[in-house]
Amino acid sequence: MFLKSIPAALTAAALLCAVPAYAAQPEPAPSIPRPAFPATIPQGMTVDAKLAAGLHFAAPTANLDILPMPTAEPTEITIMGEAAATEEQMLAYLLHRNPKPKLTGTPEELVHAYYEEAEHEGVRADLALAQAFKETGFFAYGGDVDWKQNNFCGLGATGNGAKGLSFPNIRTGARAHIQHLLAYSRKELPRSPIADPRYDLIRTNRPDIYGQLTRWTQLNGVWAVPGKNYGQEIILIRDRARQPDGSDASLRAANAHIMQAGDADNYIYRGLVYLHRAAYTEALTDFTAAQKRNTKRSEPLPRHCTRPYGRRKRQGGSTRLRSLSESRLRRCRRPPQLRAHPPRREQSCKSSHSLARCRPSRPTERGHLQCPRRRPSSTKGLHGRMEHPRRRCRHRSRKHRHPHQSDSFYRRVSRM
C-alpha cells in the first residue's frame, strides 16, 4: 500500500515545489512622476545657496562636429589651382603621422620645396604633397623604392622589384613629381627645366592622356593600378590635414583665407576653429557673418537702375554711349520691391530721367526712337531752342525726374 502511494506523493511534491511562471518575471519599477516646478520661487521661501552650489547636473557633451567643414566635391577638384592647406598644416600632419620620416633632409625643407615648385607651375601644392604622403606611407617607405632615392611618387617603380628613378636631392625629386602631374593636366611645357625623364615619354607615346586629365579623380586607374579611389584618397588626406582642430596652425590658416577671400566657407571654417578653442563669442560672430554671405551669386542689378550718363561719343561713324570704363555709373538706391518691375520698354527714352517712369516711345520720320514728352523737331523745345531729333530729351519736370537725382545733376545735364 505504501509503495503504491509513492508516485502520487512525488507528483504532489513536484507541483508544490514548482516555481510559478509569473515569479520569474521582474516587477516593473515604479514610475516617479516629474514634479511641477514653479517658474518663480514662491513667497516666503528662501534658497540655500551653499546647497545649490553643491548640486551637479549632468549636461550633454557638446558635439563639435555637428557642422562639417566646407569641402568641394572630389570630382570637381582640379590638379591646377591654389592650395587650401598651408605649409604649417601639412607639416604638422606629417609629423603627427610619422614623427621621424625617412628623408635626406629635414621635413621643413621637403614641405617648403613642394610648395615652391607647385606654386611656380600653378599646381595645388597641398594635394601634390598629400599624394607623396600616400605613395611613401608618410615617408616610412617599405616598398620597392628606397628613401635615399628622393623619389616621392613612385616614378618608374612599375612593380616586380623595380626600384624606379633616383634624384640627387629633395627639391629635384619634388620638381619631377610636379612635372609628372603637369604631363597629365596641361599641354604647356613646364616653366622650370625638365627633371622628370618620363615627361617626354607621356607627351610622345600617350597622346590620349597627355594634358587630358585635369582632375584628381581622373588619375584613378592611370597613375596607380587598379587605383579605383586613388584621387579620392589623396583628397581625403589633404582634408584631414586641414581640419579645423583648434590649433594655432588652423587659426592662422583661417585668418589667411579670410584675408584672401571673405566668403561664407572661410567664415564657417574659422568659426569651427573658434568652436574647438572654446571661443564661443568669436565662433558665433563668424557663423553670423557666414550666414549673411551665404549666397551663391549676388542679385543682378536691373539695367534701368544702372545707366551711364554723359556726353555721347562718336566712333566709327556711329553714335554710342560711353563704355563703363569711360563713363560714370549712378546706381539706383530704390528698394528691391520697386526695382522688381522693369519698364514696359527699356529703350523707350534716351533722356537722363528714370526709364521706369517713361512711357513707350514713338518712331520718328528718321527711324529713331523719341520721347513722347518731347516736342517735334520742327518746333522749339521746352527751353526755347530748336531741338535736333537725335539730341536728348529736355524734359526736366520734377514729377518726371528720378527720385534720387539732385537739382545740380539736372543743371549739369541740361548744359550738355
Buried (B, 14 or more C-beta within 10 A) or exposed (E): EEEEEEEEEEEEEEEEEEEEEEEEEEEEEEEEEEEEEEEEEEEEEEEEEEEEEEEEEEEEEEEEEEBEBBBEEBEEBBBBEEBBBBBBBBBBBBBEBBEEBBBBEEBEBBBBBBBBBBBBBBBBBBBBBBBBBBBBBBBEBEBBBEBEBBBBBBBBBEEEEEEBBBBEEBBBBBBBBBBBBBBBBBEEEBEEEBBBEBBEEBBEEEEEBBBBBEBBBBBBEBBBEEEEEBBBBBBBBBBBBBBBBBBEBBBBBBEEBBEEEEBBBBBBBBBBBBBBBEBEEBBEBBBEBBEEBEEEEEEEEBEBBEBEBBEBEEEEEEEEBBEEEEBEEBEBEBEEEEBEEEBEEEEBBBBBBBBBBBEEBEEBEEEEBBBEBBBEBEEEBBEEEEBEBEBBBBBBEEEBBBEEBEEEBBEEBEEE
